[in-house]
């Protein structure tokens, strides 16, 4: 299936709209963070390198072929491989959001985290939108070893937290990926606000009930 011109135009505009929304609410800053969407023909649009999510030009987004080759638009972000490995691990994923959001990054720096599931299930919405959050060890930005680590962690979760770096989240739509990323950030904030106090997270039975629903 080939994506129509109208689908591509709509996708470009949606990426710019979501990027501005994320930036305007302080979830990203400077030129950090990136967004991608995989269209119906498996071509991918992605925010380019050194671009602020707050002022994206839809016409200049990086375009990739279904095989992952850069075919148009500005030079892609050096973190493009993070998106590609998420799509490999999450075949039904149609969008990926990666941020350096403050509270999520802060949590990723803490010692003695549960690496298989970093955040406790503090709210029903976190369980429904994120569920499980594995932690990937630190690698320098652009290190291809990070791709293998993220892809392995993403095999069982739509969201991954990279140590000393930030979250990368896949969704069946850009809206779903955006909302899950924002829910993760708010839960990270709650976790830090409650740090050192006795918690009463949702029980396994309550999590199972939410999954069933």
C-alpha positions as CSV (number, residue, x, y, z in Angstrom):
1,X,0.0,0.0,0.0
2,X,1.3,3.5,-0.9
3,X,0.6,6.4,1.4
4,X,-1.5,9.0,-0.2
5,X,-0.4,12.6,-0.5
6,X,-3.1,13.6,1.9
7,X,-2.0,11.0,4.5
8,X,1.6,12.3,4.3
9,X,0.5,15.9,4.6
10,X,-1.7,15.1,7.5
11,X,1.1,13.2,9.2
12,X,3.5,16.0,8.7
13,X,1.1,18.5,10.3
14,X,0.3,16.2,13.2
15,X,4.0,15.8,14.1
16,X,4.4,19.5,14.1
17,X,1.3,20.0,16.2
18,X,2.3,17.4,18.8
19,X,5.9,18.7,18.9
20,X,4.7,22.2,19.7
21,X,2.3,20.9,22.3
22,X,5.1,19.0,24.0
23,X,7.5,21.9,23.8
24,X,5.0,24.5,25.0
25,X,4.3,22.5,28.2
26,X,8.0,22.2,29.1
27,X,8.3,18.5,28.4
28,X,11.3,19.1,26.1
29,X,13.6,22.0,25.6
30,X,16.2,23.3,23.1
31,X,16.6,20.9,20.3
32,X,16.2,17.8,22.5
33,X,13.6,15.0,21.8
34,X,12.3,13.6,18.6
35,X,9.1,12.2,17.1
36,X,8.4,9.7,14.3
37,X,5.4,8.3,12.6
38,X,5.3,5.2,10.3
39,X,2.8,5.7,7.5
40,X,0.6,3.0,5.9
41,X,3.2,2.2,3.3
42,X,5.8,1.8,6.1
43,X,7.7,5.0,5.1
44,X,8.6,7.0,8.1
45,X,8.6,10.7,8.9
46,X,10.8,11.9,11.7
47,X,11.9,15.2,13.3
48,X,15.3,16.2,12.0
49,X,18.6,16.9,13.8
50,X,19.0,20.2,15.7
51,X,15.3,21.0,15.4
52,X,13.2,22.3,18.3
53,X,10.0,20.5,18.7
54,X,8.4,23.9,19.4
55,X,8.8,25.2,15.8
56,X,8.9,22.3,13.4
57,X,8.5,23.0,9.7
58,X,6.3,20.1,8.4
59,X,7.9,20.3,4.9
60,X,11.4,19.8,6.3
61,X,10.8,16.6,8.3
62,X,13.1,13.7,7.5
63,X,11.6,11.1,5.3
64,X,12.7,7.4,5.3
65,X,11.9,4.6,2.9
66,X,10.2,1.4,4.2
67,X,13.7,0.0,4.3
68,X,14.9,2.7,6.7
69,X,16.9,4.7,4.1
70,X,16.8,8.5,4.4
71,X,15.2,9.7,1.2
72,X,14.1,13.3,1.7
73,X,13.9,16.3,4.0
74,X,16.5,17.6,6.4
75,X,19.3,15.5,7.9
76,X,17.7,13.1,10.4
77,X,18.4,13.1,14.1
78,X,21.4,10.9,15.2
79,X,18.8,9.1,17.4
80,X,16.9,7.8,14.3
81,X,18.1,4.3,15.2
82,X,16.2,4.4,18.4
83,X,12.9,4.8,16.5
84,X,13.8,2.1,14.0
85,X,14.7,-0.4,16.7
86,X,11.4,0.4,18.5
87,X,9.5,-0.3,15.3
88,X,11.4,-3.6,14.8
89,X,10.5,-4.6,18.4
90,X,6.9,-3.3,18.2
91,X,5.5,-4.4,14.8
92,X,2.1,-2.8,15.5
93,X,3.7,0.5,16.6
94,X,2.9,3.4,14.2
95,X,4.6,6.2,16.2
96,X,7.5,6.8,18.6
97,X,8.1,9.7,21.0
98,X,11.5,10.1,22.6
99,X,12.1,12.9,25.2
100,X,14.7,14.1,27.7
101,X,11.8,15.0,30.0
102,X,13.1,16.2,33.4
103,X,11.3,13.9,35.9
104,X,11.8,10.8,33.8
105,X,15.5,11.5,33.3
106,X,15.8,12.2,37.1
107,X,14.3,8.8,37.9
108,X,16.7,7.2,35.4
109,X,19.7,8.5,37.4
110,X,18.6,7.0,40.7
111,X,20.5,4.0,42.1
112,X,18.9,0.7,43.0
113,X,16.0,0.8,40.6
114,X,14.0,-2.2,39.6
115,X,15.6,-2.6,36.2
116,X,12.8,-4.8,34.9
117,X,10.1,-2.3,35.9
118,X,11.3,1.1,37.0
119,X,8.2,2.8,38.3
120,X,5.6,1.3,40.7
121,X,2.0,1.2,39.5
122,X,0.9,4.4,41.2
123,X,-2.2,5.1,39.2
124,X,-4.7,3.2,36.9
125,X,-3.8,5.5,34.0
126,X,-0.1,4.7,34.3
127,X,-0.9,1.0,34.2
128,X,-3.2,1.4,31.2
129,X,-1.0,3.7,29.1
130,X,2.5,2.5,30.1
131,X,2.2,-0.8,32.1
132,X,5.8,-2.0,32.4
133,X,8.9,0.2,32.1
134,X,12.2,-1.6,31.8
135,X,15.5,0.3,32.3
136,X,18.3,0.2,29.6
137,X,21.9,0.7,30.8
138,X,23.7,4.0,29.9
139,X,25.3,4.2,26.5
140,X,26.7,7.4,25.0
141,X,24.3,9.2,22.6
142,X,24.5,7.8,19.1
143,X,26.1,4.5,20.3
144,X,24.7,1.7,18.2
145,X,24.9,-0.7,21.1
146,X,22.0,1.3,22.6
147,X,19.8,0.1,19.7
148,X,20.3,-3.5,20.5
149,X,19.6,-2.9,24.2
150,X,16.5,-0.8,23.5
151,X,15.1,-3.4,21.0
152,X,15.6,-6.2,23.5
153,X,13.8,-4.2,26.3
154,X,11.0,-3.1,23.9
155,X,10.2,-6.7,23.0
156,X,8.0,-6.9,26.1
157,X,7.1,-3.2,26.6
158,X,5.9,-0.2,24.6
159,X,8.0,2.1,26.8
160,X,11.6,2.0,27.7
161,X,13.6,4.2,30.0
162,X,17.3,4.8,29.1
163,X,19.6,5.4,32.0
164,X,20.8,9.0,32.3
165,X,19.0,9.8,29.1
166,X,15.2,9.6,28.9
167,X,12.2,7.6,27.8
168,X,11.4,6.2,24.3
169,X,7.7,5.2,23.8
170,X,5.9,3.5,20.9
171,X,2.1,3.6,20.3
172,X,-0.4,2.5,17.7
173,X,-0.9,6.2,16.9
174,X,1.0,9.4,17.6
175,X,-1.7,10.4,20.0
176,X,-1.3,7.1,21.9
177,X,2.5,7.5,22.0
178,X,2.2,11.1,23.2
179,X,-0.3,10.4,25.9
180,X,1.8,7.4,27.2
181,X,4.9,9.5,27.3
182,X,3.1,12.3,29.2
183,X,1.6,9.7,31.7
184,X,5.1,8.3,32.2
185,X,6.5,11.8,33.0
186,X,3.7,12.6,35.4
187,X,4.2,9.3,37.2
188,X,7.9,9.9,37.4
189,X,7.1,13.2,39.0
190,X,4.8,11.6,41.5
191,X,7.4,8.9,42.3
192,X,10.0,11.6,43.1
193,X,7.6,13.7,45.2
194,X,6.8,10.6,47.2
195,X,10.4,9.3,47.4
196,X,11.4,8.2,50.8
197,X,7.8,7.8,51.9
198,X,5.9,4.5,52.2
199,X,3.9,3.9,49.0
200,X,0.7,2.1,48.4
201,X,0.7,1.3,44.7
202,X,-1.9,-0.7,42.9
203,X,-1.9,-4.4,43.8
204,X,-1.2,-7.2,41.3
205,X,-4.9,-8.1,41.3
206,X,-5.8,-4.5,40.5
207,X,-3.3,-4.4,37.7
208,X,-4.7,-7.6,36.3
209,X,-8.2,-6.2,36.4
210,X,-7.1,-3.1,34.4
211,X,-5.3,-5.3,31.8
212,X,-8.5,-7.4,31.4
213,X,-10.6,-4.3,31.0
